[in-house]
Amino acid sequence: MEMIPVNSSNLAAIGYDPDSAVLYIEFKDGSAYEYFDVPQHEYDGLMAADSHGTYAHQNIYKRYRQNKIR
């Protein structure tokens, strides 16, 4: 899956697999998480947001089941 670098103080890159509805977020500290059952519109909103970190904090982190992958 393609990881897209983002301009953010906390996030390094974002990827999304529409077939499995899994969102991947890599952080600047080197950690990475996958978020499950994330609808396409949430990914689109995250990528279009003025602040990716704020959007993720408000709409992703506590709403979707997650798994730390590194």
CHARMM-style PDB file with segment names, atoms N, HN, CA, C and O in Angstrom:
ATOM      1  N   MET     1       0.831  -1.174   0.000  1.00  0.00      PROA
ATOM      2  CA  MET     1       0.000   0.000   0.000  1.00  0.00      PROA
ATOM      3  C   MET     1       0.878   1.240   0.000  1.00  0.00      PROA
ATOM      4  O   MET     1       1.923   1.283   0.649  1.00  0.00      PROA
ATOM      5  N   GLU     2       0.444   2.220  -0.722  1.00  0.00      PROA
ATOM      6  HN  GLU     2      -0.405   2.184  -1.249  1.00  0.00      PROA
ATOM      7  CA  GLU     2       1.188   3.474  -0.802  1.00  0.00      PROA
ATOM      8  C   GLU     2       0.956   4.305   0.448  1.00  0.00      PROA
ATOM      9  O   GLU     2      -0.182   4.556   0.843  1.00  0.00      PROA
ATOM     10  N   MET     3       2.049   4.727   1.061  1.00  0.00      PROA
ATOM     11  HN  MET     3       2.974   4.523   0.741  1.00  0.00      PROA
ATOM     12  CA  MET     3       1.980   5.647   2.192  1.00  0.00      PROA
ATOM     13  C   MET     3       2.267   7.035   1.645  1.00  0.00      PROA
ATOM     14  O   MET     3       3.262   7.248   0.952  1.00  0.00      PROA
ATOM     15  N   ILE     4       1.390   7.972   1.961  1.00  0.00      PROA
ATOM     16  HN  ILE     4       0.582   7.799   2.524  1.00  0.00      PROA
ATOM     17  CA  ILE     4       1.518   9.330   1.451  1.00  0.00      PROA
ATOM     18  C   ILE     4       2.078  10.219   2.559  1.00  0.00      PROA
ATOM     19  O   ILE     4       1.451  10.368   3.608  1.00  0.00      PROA
ATOM     20  N   PRO     5       3.251  10.810   2.335  1.00  0.00      PROA
ATOM     21  CA  PRO     5       3.803  11.731   3.335  1.00  0.00      PROA
ATOM     22  C   PRO     5       2.870  12.933   3.518  1.00  0.00      PROA
ATOM     23  O   PRO     5       2.293  13.430   2.551  1.00  0.00      PROA
ATOM     24  N   VAL     6       2.727  13.389   4.754  1.00  0.00      PROA
ATOM     25  HN  VAL     6       3.195  12.985   5.540  1.00  0.00      PROA
ATOM     26  CA  VAL     6       1.865  14.538   5.034  1.00  0.00      PROA
ATOM     27  C   VAL     6       2.658  15.599   5.786  1.00  0.00      PROA
ATOM     28  O   VAL     6       3.635  15.303   6.474  1.00  0.00      PROA
ATOM     29  N   ASN     7       2.217  16.825   5.636  1.00  0.00      PROA
ATOM     30  HN  ASN     7       1.423  17.065   5.077  1.00  0.00      PROA
ATOM     31  CA  ASN     7       2.825  17.959   6.326  1.00  0.00      PROA
ATOM     32  C   ASN     7       2.098  18.126   7.655  1.00  0.00      PROA
ATOM     33  O   ASN     7       1.018  18.714   7.715  1.00  0.00      PROA
ATOM     34  N   SER     8       2.698  17.606   8.708  1.00  0.00      PROA
ATOM     35  HN  SER     8       3.575  17.128   8.659  1.00  0.00      PROA
ATOM     36  CA  SER     8       2.066  17.601  10.023  1.00  0.00      PROA
ATOM     37  C   SER     8       3.157  17.632  11.081  1.00  0.00      PROA
ATOM     38  O   SER     8       4.265  17.147  10.851  1.00  0.00      PROA
ATOM     39  N   SER     9       2.845  18.201  12.238  1.00  0.00      PROA
ATOM     40  HN  SER     9       1.945  18.595  12.424  1.00  0.00      PROA
ATOM     41  CA  SER     9       3.833  18.240  13.316  1.00  0.00      PROA
ATOM     42  C   SER     9       3.983  16.886  13.992  1.00  0.00      PROA
ATOM     43  O   SER     9       5.006  16.634  14.629  1.00  0.00      PROA
ATOM     44  N   ASN    10       2.984  15.999  13.873  1.00  0.00      PROA
ATOM     45  HN  ASN    10       2.153  16.203  13.355  1.00  0.00      PROA
ATOM     46  CA  ASN    10       3.005  14.720  14.574  1.00  0.00      PROA
ATOM     47  C   ASN    10       2.940  13.510  13.643  1.00  0.00      PROA
ATOM     48  O   ASN    10       3.520  12.468  13.948  1.00  0.00      PROA
ATOM     49  N   LEU    11       2.247  13.635  12.521  1.00  0.00      PROA
ATOM     50  HN  LEU    11       1.776  14.482  12.274  1.00  0.00      PROA
ATOM     51  CA  LEU    11       2.070  12.525  11.589  1.00  0.00      PROA
ATOM     52  C   LEU    11       3.105  12.604  10.480  1.00  0.00      PROA
ATOM     53  O   LEU    11       3.427  13.688   9.994  1.00  0.00      PROA
ATOM     54  N   ALA    12       3.631  11.435  10.079  1.00  0.00      PROA
ATOM     55  HN  ALA    12       3.370  10.555  10.474  1.00  0.00      PROA
ATOM     56  CA  ALA    12       4.621  11.395   9.001  1.00  0.00      PROA
ATOM     57  C   ALA    12       3.997  10.981   7.673  1.00  0.00      PROA
ATOM     58  O   ALA    12       4.291  11.575   6.635  1.00  0.00      PROA
ATOM     59  N   ALA    13       3.127   9.954   7.703  1.00  0.00      PROA
ATOM     60  HN  ALA    13       2.888   9.472   8.545  1.00  0.00      PROA
ATOM     61  CA  ALA    13       2.539   9.442   6.459  1.00  0.00      PROA
ATOM     62  C   ALA    13       1.225   8.736   6.761  1.00  0.00      PROA
ATOM     63  O   ALA    13       0.995   8.253   7.869  1.00  0.00      PROA
ATOM     64  N   ILE    14       0.371   8.690   5.742  1.00  0.00      PROA
ATOM     65  HN  ILE    14       0.558   9.083   4.841  1.00  0.00      PROA
ATOM     66  CA  ILE    14      -0.954   8.083   5.866  1.00  0.00      PROA
ATOM     67  C   ILE    14      -1.183   7.179   4.660  1.00  0.00      PROA
ATOM     68  O   ILE    14      -0.838   7.530   3.532  1.00  0.00      PROA
ATOM     69  N   GLY    15      -1.764   6.021   4.909  1.00  0.00      PROA
ATOM     70  HN  GLY    15      -2.045   5.735   5.826  1.00  0.00      PROA
ATOM     71  CA  GLY    15      -2.146   5.112   3.839  1.00  0.00      PROA
ATOM     72  C   GLY    15      -3.532   4.558   4.105  1.00  0.00      PROA
ATOM     73  O   GLY    15      -4.001   4.554   5.243  1.00  0.00      PROA
ATOM     74  N   TYR    16      -4.186   4.092   3.051  1.00  0.00      PROA
ATOM     75  HN  TYR    16      -3.805   4.095   2.126  1.00  0.00      PROA
ATOM     76  CA  TYR    16      -5.541   3.568   3.204  1.00  0.00      PROA
ATOM     77  C   TYR    16      -5.757   2.444   2.202  1.00  0.00      PROA
ATOM     78  O   TYR    16      -5.406   2.561   1.028  1.00  0.00      PROA
ATOM     79  N   ASP    17      -6.336   1.362   2.682  1.00  0.00      PROA
ATOM     80  HN  ASP    17      -6.622   1.267   3.636  1.00  0.00      PROA
ATOM     81  CA  ASP    17      -6.708   0.237   1.823  1.00  0.00      PROA
ATOM     82  C   ASP    17      -8.230   0.193   1.745  1.00  0.00      PROA
ATOM     83  O   ASP    17      -8.878  -0.272   2.683  1.00  0.00      PROA
ATOM     84  N   PRO    18      -8.809   0.666   0.649  1.00  0.00      PROA
ATOM     85  CA  PRO    18     -10.266   0.714   0.563  1.00  0.00      PROA
ATOM     86  C   PRO    18     -10.922  -0.665   0.546  1.00  0.00      PROA
ATOM     87  O   PRO    18     -12.077  -0.798   0.952  1.00  0.00      PROA
ATOM     88  N   ASP    19     -10.211  -1.685   0.086  1.00  0.00      PROA
ATOM     89  HN  ASP    19      -9.273  -1.576  -0.244  1.00  0.00      PROA
ATOM     90  CA  ASP    19     -10.789  -3.027   0.034  1.00  0.00      PROA
ATOM     91  C   ASP    19     -11.021  -3.600   1.435  1.00  0.00      PROA
ATOM     92  O   ASP    19     -12.012  -4.290   1.675  1.00  0.00      PROA
ATOM     93  N   SER    20     -10.107  -3.311   2.346  1.00  0.00      PROA
ATOM     94  HN  SER    20      -9.302  -2.751   2.151  1.00  0.00      PROA
ATOM     95  CA  SER    20     -10.251  -3.823   3.718  1.00  0.00      PROA
ATOM     96  C   SER    20     -10.689  -2.743   4.699  1.00  0.00      PROA
ATOM     97  O   SER    20     -10.920  -3.034   5.872  1.00  0.00      PROA
ATOM     98  N   ALA    21     -10.807  -1.490   4.232  1.00  0.00      PROA
ATOM     99  HN  ALA    21     -10.619  -1.254   3.279  1.00  0.00      PROA
ATOM    100  CA  ALA    21     -11.177  -0.345   5.069  1.00  0.00      PROA
ATOM    101  C   ALA    21     -10.224  -0.178   6.250  1.00  0.00      PROA
ATOM    102  O   ALA    21     -10.643   0.113   7.370  1.00  0.00      PROA
ATOM    103  N   VAL    22      -8.923  -0.369   5.973  1.00  0.00      PROA
ATOM    104  HN  VAL    22      -8.582  -0.606   5.063  1.00  0.00      PROA
ATOM    105  CA  VAL    22      -7.902  -0.186   7.006  1.00  0.00      PROA
ATOM    106  C   VAL    22      -7.111   1.079   6.696  1.00  0.00      PROA
ATOM    107  O   VAL    22      -6.600   1.265   5.591  1.00  0.00      PROA
ATOM    108  N   LEU    23      -7.027   1.940   7.703  1.00  0.00      PROA
ATOM    109  HN  LEU    23      -7.442   1.789   8.600  1.00  0.00      PROA
ATOM    110  CA  LEU    23      -6.266   3.180   7.627  1.00  0.00      PROA
ATOM    111  C   LEU    23      -4.954   2.978   8.373  1.00  0.00      PROA
ATOM    112  O   LEU    23      -4.941   2.461   9.490  1.00  0.00      PROA
ATOM    113  N   TYR    24      -3.855   3.386   7.755  1.00  0.00      PROA
ATOM    114  HN  TYR    24      -3.865   3.806   6.847  1.00  0.00      PROA
ATOM    115  CA  TYR    24      -2.537   3.276   8.374  1.00  0.00      PROA
ATOM    116  C   TYR    24      -2.001   4.676   8.629  1.00  0.00      PROA
ATOM    117  O   TYR    24      -2.046   5.539   7.753  1.00  0.00      PROA
ATOM    118  N   ILE    25      -1.494   4.891   9.831  1.00  0.00      PROA
ATOM    119  HN  ILE    25      -1.457   4.190  10.543  1.00  0.00      PROA
ATOM    120  CA  ILE    25      -0.883   6.176  10.164  1.00  0.00      PROA
ATOM    121  C   ILE    25       0.494   5.919  10.753  1.00  0.00      PROA
ATOM    122  O   ILE    25       0.640   5.173  11.721  1.00  0.00      PROA
ATOM    123  N   GLU    26       1.504   6.550  10.155  1.00  0.00      PROA
ATOM    124  HN  GLU    26       1.385   7.156   9.369  1.00  0.00      PROA
ATOM    125  CA  GLU    26       2.857   6.533  10.686  1.00  0.00      PROA
ATOM    126  C   GLU    26       3.101   7.876  11.364  1.00  0.00      PROA
ATOM    127  O   GLU    26       2.763   8.931  10.827  1.00  0.00      PROA
ATOM    128  N   PHE    27       3.691   7.815  12.546  1.00  0.00      PROA
ATOM    129  HN  PHE    27       3.965   6.959  12.982  1.00  0.00      PROA
ATOM    130  CA  PHE    27       3.971   9.020  13.304  1.00  0.00      PROA
ATOM    131  C   PHE    27       5.447   9.382  13.204  1.00  0.00      PROA
ATOM    132  O   PHE    27       6.284   8.534  12.897  1.00  0.00      PROA
ATOM    133  N   LYS    28       5.752  10.624  13.461  1.00  0.00      PROA
ATOM    134  HN  LYS    28       5.072  11.313  13.711  1.00  0.00      PROA
ATOM    135  CA  LYS    28       7.135  11.090  13.354  1.00  0.00      PROA
ATOM    136  C   LYS    28       8.052  10.445  14.374  1.00  0.00      PROA
ATOM    137  O   LYS    28       9.269  10.443  14.189  1.00  0.00      PROA
ATOM    138  N   ASP    29       7.496   9.893  15.456  1.00  0.00      PROA
ATOM    139  HN  ASP    29       6.507   9.894  15.607  1.00  0.00      PROA
ATOM    140  CA  ASP    29       8.337   9.222  16.454  1.00  0.00      PROA
ATOM    141  C   ASP    29       8.700   7.802  16.027  1.00  0.00      PROA
ATOM    142  O   ASP    29       9.387   7.093  16.762  1.00  0.00      PROA
ATOM    143  N   GLY    30       8.243   7.379  14.843  1.00  0.00      PROA
ATOM    144  HN  GLY    30       7.684   7.955  14.246  1.00  0.00      PROA
ATOM    145  CA  GLY    30       8.562   6.055  14.322  1.00  0.00      PROA
ATOM    146  C   GLY    30       7.488   5.013  14.565  1.00  0.00      PROA
ATOM    147  O   GLY    30       7.542   3.929  13.985  1.00  0.00      PROA
ATOM    148  N   SER    31       6.515   5.316  15.409  1.00  0.00      PROA
ATOM    149  HN  SER    31       6.471   6.197  15.880  1.00  0.00      PROA
ATOM    150  CA  SER    31       5.434   4.358  15.653  1.00  0.00      PROA
ATOM    151  C   SER    31       4.451   4.379  14.479  1.00  0.00      PROA
ATOM    152  O   SER    31       4.397   5.339  13.710  1.00  0.00      PROA
ATOM    153  N   ALA    32       3.682   3.303  14.364  1.00  0.00      PROA
ATOM    154  HN  ALA    32       3.726   2.524  14.989  1.00  0.00      PROA
ATOM    155  CA  ALA    32       2.687   3.194  13.301  1.00  0.00      PROA
ATOM    156  C   ALA    32       1.499   2.389  13.809  1.00  0.00      PROA
ATOM    157  O   ALA    32       1.659   1.434  14.568  1.00  0.00      PROA
ATOM    158  N   TYR    33       0.323   2.781  13.386  1.00  0.00      PROA
ATOM    159  HN  TYR    33       0.192   3.557  12.769  1.00  0.00      PROA
ATOM    160  CA  TYR    33      -0.910   2.123  13.802  1.00  0.00      PROA
ATOM    161  C   TYR    33      -1.765   1.839  12.588  1.00  0.00      PROA
ATOM    162  O   TYR    33      -1.702   2.544  11.581  1.00  0.00      PROA
ATOM    163  N   GLU    34      -2.568   0.791  12.702  1.00  0.00      PROA
ATOM    164  HN  GLU    34      -2.619   0.218  13.521  1.00  0.00      PROA
ATOM    165  CA  GLU    34      -3.607   0.532  11.724  1.00  0.00      PROA
ATOM    166  C   GLU    34      -4.952   0.678  12.431  1.00  0.00      PROA
ATOM    167  O   GLU    34      -5.114   0.264  13.579  1.00  0.00      PROA
ATOM    168  N   TYR    35      -5.899   1.265  11.735  1.00  0.00      PROA
ATOM    169  HN  TYR    35      -5.768   1.601  10.803  1.00  0.00      PROA
ATOM    170  CA  TYR    35      -7.250   1.502  12.258  1.00  0.00      PROA
ATOM    171  C   TYR    35      -8.217   0.750  11.358  1.00  0.00      PROA
ATOM    172  O   TYR    35      -8.149   0.846  10.132  1.00  0.00      PROA
ATOM    173  N   PHE    36      -9.116   0.004  11.980  1.00  0.00      PROA
ATOM    174  HN  PHE    36      -9.172  -0.074  12.975  1.00  0.00      PROA
ATOM    175  CA  PHE    36      -9.978  -0.915  11.244  1.00  0.00      PROA
ATOM    176  C   PHE    36     -11.381  -0.361  11.015  1.00  0.00      PROA
ATOM    177  O   PHE    36     -11.892   0.428  11.811  1.00  0.00      PROA
ATOM    178  N   ASP    37     -11.992  -0.788   9.913  1.00  0.00      PROA
ATOM    179  HN  ASP    37     -11.578  -1.428   9.267  1.00  0.00      PROA
ATOM    180  CA  ASP    37     -13.373  -0.425   9.556  1.00  0.00      PROA
ATOM    181  C   ASP    37     -13.556   1.081   9.392  1.00  0.00      PROA
ATOM    182  O   ASP    37     -14.589   1.637   9.766  1.00  0.00      PROA
ATOM    183  N   VAL    38     -12.546   1.728   8.832  1.00  0.00      PROA
ATOM    184  HN  VAL    38     -11.707   1.276   8.529  1.00  0.00      PROA
ATOM    185  CA  VAL    38     -12.601   3.171   8.603  1.00  0.00      PROA
ATOM    186  C   VAL    38     -13.214   3.411   7.221  1.00  0.00      PROA
ATOM    187  O   VAL    38     -12.666   2.960   6.215  1.00  0.00      PROA
ATOM    188  N   PRO    39     -14.344   4.117   7.167  1.00  0.00      PROA
ATOM    189  CA  PRO    39     -14.985   4.355   5.868  1.00  0.00      PROA
ATOM    190  C   PRO    39     -14.146   5.285   4.980  1.00  0.00      PROA
ATOM    191  O   PRO    39     -13.354   6.089   5.471  1.00  0.00      PROA
ATOM    192  N   GLN    40     -14.337   5.157   3.706  1.00  0.00      PROA
ATOM    193  HN  GLN    40     -14.980   4.503   3.308  1.00  0.00      PROA
ATOM    194  CA  GLN    40     -13.616   5.983   2.727  1.00  0.00      PROA
ATOM    195  C   GLN    40     -13.768   7.472   3.038  1.00  0.00      PROA
ATOM    196  O   GLN    40     -12.803   8.225   2.906  1.00  0.00      PROA
ATOM    197  N   HSD    41     -14.958   7.911   3.447  1.00  0.00      PROA
ATOM    198  HN  HSD    41     -15.742   7.300   3.555  1.00  0.00      PROA
ATOM    199  CA  HSD    41     -15.178   9.339   3.681  1.00  0.00      PROA
ATOM    200  C   HSD    41     -14.314   9.866   4.831  1.00  0.00      PROA
ATOM    201  O   HSD    41     -13.947  11.041   4.835  1.00  0.00      PROA
ATOM    202  N   GLU    42     -13.989   9.016   5.800  1.00  0.00      PROA
ATOM    203  HN  GLU    42     -14.287   8.061   5.797  1.00  0.00      PROA
ATOM    204  CA  GLU    42     -13.100   9.441   6.887  1.00  0.00      PROA
ATOM    205  C   GLU    42     -11.686   9.636   6.367  1.00  0.00      PROA
ATOM    206  O   GLU    42     -11.025  10.613   6.720  1.00  0.00      PROA
ATOM    207  N   TYR    43     -11.219   8.724   5.536  1.00  0.00      PROA
ATOM    208  HN  TYR    43     -11.756   7.931   5.249  1.00  0.00      PROA
ATOM    209  CA  TYR    43      -9.900   8.873   4.922  1.00  0.00      PROA
ATOM    210  C   TYR    43      -9.863  10.145   4.070  1.00  0.00      PROA
ATOM    211  O   TYR    43      -8.916  10.926   4.156  1.00  0.00      PROA
ATOM    212  N   ASP    44     -10.882  10.347   3.259  1.00  0.00      PROA
ATOM    213  HN  ASP    44     -11.651   9.712   3.189  1.00  0.00      PROA
ATOM    214  CA  ASP    44     -10.940  11.542   2.419  1.00  0.00      PROA
ATOM    215  C   ASP    44     -10.916  12.810   3.261  1.00  0.00      PROA
ATOM    216  O   ASP    44     -10.230  13.775   2.925  1.00  0.00      PROA
ATOM    217  N   GLY    45     -11.669  12.803   4.356  1.00  0.00      PROA
ATOM    218  HN  GLY    45     -12.227  12.019   4.629  1.00  0.00      PROA
ATOM    219  CA  GLY    45     -11.698  13.954   5.251  1.00  0.00      PROA
ATOM    220  C   GLY    45     -10.349  14.200   5.899  1.00  0.00      PROA
ATOM    221  O   GLY    45      -9.911  15.343   6.029  1.00  0.00      PROA
ATOM    222  N   LEU    46      -9.694  13.127   6.302  1.00  0.00      PROA
ATOM    223  HN  LEU    46     -10.050  12.199   6.195  1.00  0.00      PROA
ATOM    224  CA  LEU    46      -8.371  13.239   6.913  1.00  0.00      PROA
ATOM    225  C   LEU    46      -7.371  13.845   5.934  1.00  0.00      PROA
ATOM    226  O   LEU    46      -6.602  14.733   6.300  1.00  0.00      PROA
ATOM    227  N   MET    47      -7.380  13.375   4.711  1.00  0.00      PROA
ATOM    228  HN  MET    47      -8.005  12.653   4.414  1.00  0.00      PROA
ATOM    229  CA  MET    47      -6.422  13.862   3.726  1.00  0.00      PROA
ATOM    230  C   MET    47      -6.713  15.306   3.299  1.00  0.00      PROA
ATOM    231  O   MET    47      -5.798  16.035   2.918  1.00  0.00      PROA
ATOM    232  N   ALA    48      -7.968  15.712   3.362  1.00  0.00      PROA
ATOM    233  HN  ALA    48      -8.711  15.120   3.672  1.00  0.00      PROA
ATOM    234  CA  ALA    48      -8.350  17.063   2.948  1.00  0.00      PROA
ATOM    235  C   ALA    48      -8.250  18.074   4.084  1.00  0.00      PROA
ATOM    236  O   ALA    48      -8.332  19.278   3.838  1.00  0.00      PROA
ATOM    237  N   ALA    49      -8.078  17.621   5.302  1.00  0.00      PROA
ATOM    238  HN  ALA    49      -8.012  16.643   5.501  1.00  0.00      PROA
ATOM    239  CA  ALA    49      -8.098  18.507   6.469  1.00  0.00      PROA
ATOM    240  C   ALA    49      -6.915  19.478   6.468  1.00  0.00      PROA
ATOM    241  O   ALA    49      -5.819  19.138   6.022  1.00  0.00      PROA
ATOM    242  N   ASP    50      -7.149  20.673   6.965  1.00  0.00      PROA
ATOM    243  HN  ASP    50      -8.040  20.949   7.327  1.00  0.00      PROA
ATOM    244  CA  ASP    50      -6.072  21.646   7.134  1.00  0.00      PROA
ATOM    245  C   ASP    50      -5.037  21.127   8.126  1.00  0.00      PROA
ATOM    246  O   ASP    50      -3.837  21.339   7.954  1.00  0.00      PROA
ATOM    247  N   SER    51      -5.513  20.447   9.163  1.00  0.00      PROA
ATOM    248  HN  SER    51      -6.488  20.275   9.303  1.00  0.00      PROA
ATOM    249  CA  SER    51      -4.620  19.833  10.146  1.00  0.00      PROA
ATOM    250  C   SER    51      -4.929  18.343  10.222  1.00  0.00      PROA
ATOM    251  O   SER    51      -5.966  17.946  10.753  1.00  0.00      PROA
ATOM    252  N   HSD    52      -4.035  17.525   9.693  1.00  0.00      PROA
ATOM    253  HN  HSD    52      -3.193  17.848   9.261  1.00  0.00      PROA
ATOM    254  CA  HSD    52      -4.246  16.076   9.712  1.00  0.00      PROA
ATOM    255  C   HSD    52      -4.303  15.558  11.149  1.00  0.00      PROA
ATOM    256  O   HSD    52      -5.125  14.701  11.472  1.00  0.00      PROA
ATOM    257  N   GLY    53      -3.434  16.078  12.002  1.00  0.00      PROA
ATOM    258  HN  GLY    53      -2.766  16.774  11.739  1.00  0.00      PROA
ATOM    259  CA  GLY    53      -3.395  15.634  13.393  1.00  0.00      PROA
ATOM    260  C   GLY    53      -4.671  15.953  14.148  1.00  0.00      PROA
ATOM    261  O   GLY    53      -5.177  15.116  14.896  1.00  0.00      PROA
ATOM    262  N   THR    54      -5.192  17.148  13.960  1.00  0.00      PROA
ATOM    263  HN  THR    54      -4.781  17.828  13.352  1.00  0.00      PROA
ATOM    264  CA  THR    54      -6.439  17.542  14.630  1.00  0.00      PROA
ATOM    265  C   THR    54      -7.601  16.695  14.138  1.00  0.00      PROA
ATOM    266  O   THR    54      -8.426  16.241  14.930  1.00  0.00      PROA
ATOM    267  N   TYR    55      -7.663  16.484  12.835  1.00  0.00      PROA
ATOM    268  HN  TYR    55      -6.992  16.852  12.192  1.00  0.00      PROA
ATOM    269  CA  TYR    55      -8.743  15.662  12.281  1.00  0.00      PROA
ATOM    270  C   TYR    55      -8.664  14.250  12.840  1.00  0.00      PROA
ATOM    271  O   TYR    55      -9.677  13.686  13.253  1.00  0.00      PROA
ATOM    272  N   ALA    56      -7.467  13.677  12.854  1.00  0.00      PROA
ATOM    273  HN  ALA    56      -6.644  14.135  12.518  1.00  0.00      PROA
ATOM    274  CA  ALA    56      -7.304  12.318  13.358  1.00  0.00      PROA
ATOM    275  C   ALA    56      -7.686  12.239  14.832  1.00  0.00      PROA
ATOM    276  O   ALA    56      -8.335  11.285  15.259  1.00  0.00      PROA
ATOM    277  N   HSD    57      -7.289  13.229  15.596  1.00  0.00      PROA
ATOM    278  HN  HSD    57      -6.762  14.005  15.249  1.00  0.00      PROA
ATOM    279  CA  HSD    57      -7.616  13.244  17.022  1.00  0.00      PROA
ATOM    280  C   HSD    57      -9.139  13.311  17.236  1.00  0.00      PROA
ATOM    281  O   HSD    57      -9.679  12.632  18.109  1.00  0.00      PROA
ATOM    282  N   GLN    58      -9.810  14.121  16.444  1.00  0.00      PROA
ATOM    283  HN  GLN    58      -9.371  14.672  15.734  1.00  0.00      PROA
ATOM    284  CA  GLN    58     -11.252  14.320  16.616  1.00  0.00      PROA
ATOM    285  C   GLN    58     -12.097  13.208  16.000  1.00  0.00      PROA
ATOM    286  O   GLN    58     -13.211  12.957  16.459  1.00  0.00      PROA
ATOM    287  N   ASN    59     -11.581  12.537  14.966  1.00  0.00      PROA
ATOM    288  HN  ASN    59     -10.676  12.741  14.594  1.00  0.00      PROA
ATOM    289  CA  ASN    59     -12.434  11.625  14.200  1.00  0.00      PROA
ATOM    290  C   ASN    59     -11.947  10.183  14.066  1.00  0.00      PROA
ATOM    291  O   ASN    59     -12.723   9.314  13.668  1.00  0.00      PROA
ATOM    292  N   ILE    60     -10.697   9.911  14.383  1.00  0.00      PROA
ATOM    293  HN  ILE    60     -10.066  10.617  14.706  1.00  0.00      PROA
ATOM    294  CA  ILE    60     -10.151   8.583  14.122  1.00  0.00      PROA
ATOM    295  C   ILE    60      -9.733   7.843  15.392  1.00  0.00      PROA
ATOM    296  O   ILE    60     -10.231   6.750  15.658  1.00  0.00      PROA
ATOM    297  N   TYR    61      -8.841   8.414  16.164  1.00  0.00      PROA
ATOM    298  HN  TYR    61      -8.436   9.302  15.947  1.00  0.00      PROA
ATOM    299  CA  TYR    61      -8.153   7.697  17.241  1.00  0.00      PROA
ATOM    300  C   TYR    61      -9.069   6.956  18.212  1.00  0.00      PROA
ATOM    301  O   TYR    61      -8.801   5.799  18.535  1.00  0.00      PROA
ATOM    302  N   LYS    62     -10.109   7.571  18.671  1.00  0.00      PROA
ATOM    303  HN  LYS    62     -10.327   8.511  18.408  1.00  0.00      PROA
ATOM    304  CA  LYS    62     -10.958   6.934  19.685  1.00  0.00      PROA
ATOM    305  C   LYS    62     -12.213   6.291  19.100  1.00  0.00      PROA
ATOM    306  O   LYS    62     -12.986   5.667  19.827  1.00  0.00      PROA
ATOM    307  N   ARG    63     -12.418   6.438  17.799  1.00  0.00      PROA
ATOM    308  HN  ARG    63     -11.790   6.945  17.208  1.00  0.00      PROA
ATOM    309  CA  ARG    63     -13.633   5.902  17.180  1.00  0.00      PROA
ATOM    310  C   ARG    63     -13.450   4.538  16.542  1.00  0.00      PROA
ATOM    311  O   ARG    63     -14.412   3.784  16.393  1.00  0.00      PROA
ATOM    312  N   TYR    64     -12.223   4.219  16.164  1.00  0.00      PROA
ATOM    313  HN  TYR    64     -11.442   4.832  16.285  1.00  0.00      PROA
ATOM    314  CA  TYR    64     -11.995   2.982  15.427  1.00  0.00      PROA
ATOM    315  C   TYR    64     -11.012   2.079  16.164  1.00  0.00      PROA
ATOM    316  O   TYR    64     -10.050   2.544  16.774  1.00  0.00      PROA
ATOM    317  N   ARG    65     -11.275   0.792  16.094  1.00  0.00      PROA
ATOM    318  HN  ARG    65     -12.057   0.414  15.598  1.00  0.00      PROA
ATOM    319  CA  ARG    65     -10.387  -0.197  16.698  1.00  0.00      PROA
ATOM    320  C   ARG    65      -9.021  -0.067  16.059  1.00  0.00      PROA
ATOM    321  O   ARG    65      -8.907   0.135  14.850  1.00  0.00      PROA
ATOM    322  N   GLN    66      -7.989  -0.184  16.872  1.00  0.00      PROA
ATOM    323  HN  GLN    66      -8.082  -0.348  17.854  1.00  0.00      PROA
ATOM    324  CA  GLN    66      -6.643   0.041  16.363  1.00  0.00      PROA
ATOM    325  C   GLN    66      -5.687  -1.047  16.799  1.00  0.00      PROA
ATOM    326  O   GLN    66      -5.955  -1.801  17.734  1.00  0.00      PROA
ATOM    327  N   ASN    67      -4.564  -1.111  16.103  1.00  0.00      PROA
ATOM    328  HN  ASN    67      -4.346  -0.498  15.344  1.00  0.00      PROA
ATOM    329  CA  ASN    67      -3.506  -2.052  16.425  1.00  0.00      PROA
ATOM    330  C   ASN    67      -2.180  -1.365  16.156  1.00  0.00      PROA
ATOM    331  O   ASN    67      -1.955  -0.830  15.070  1.00  0.00      PROA
ATOM    332  N   LYS    68      -1.296  -1.384  17.161  1.00  0.00      PROA
ATOM    333  HN  LYS    68      -1.479  -1.819  18.042  1.00  0.00      PROA
ATOM    334  CA  LYS    68       0.034  -0.805  16.972  1.00  0.00      PROA
ATOM    335  C   LYS    68       0.869  -1.800  16.185  1.00  0.00      PROA
ATOM    336  O   LYS    68       0.993  -2.957  16.586  1.00  0.00      PROA
ATOM    337  N   ILE    69       1.444  -1.362  15.068  1.00  0.00      PROA
ATOM    338  HN  ILE    69       1.344  -0.421  14.743  1.00  0.00      PROA
ATOM    339  CA  ILE    69       2.237  -2.272  14.254  1.00  0.00      PROA
ATOM    340  C   ILE    69       3.731  -1.991  14.384  1.00  0.00      PROA
ATOM    341  O   ILE    69       4.546  -2.792  13.926  1.00  0.00      PROA
ATOM    342  N   ARG    70       4.099  -0.888  14.989  1.00  0.00      PROA
ATOM    343  HN  ARG    70       3.437  -0.237  15.361  1.00  0.00      PROA
ATOM    344  CA  ARG    70       5.497  -0.638  15.354  1.00  0.00      PROA
ATOM    345  C   ARG    70       5.610   0.565  16.240  1.00  0.00      PROA
ATOM    346  OT1 ARG    70       6.713   0.929  16.648  1.00  0.00      PROA
TER     347      ARG     70
END
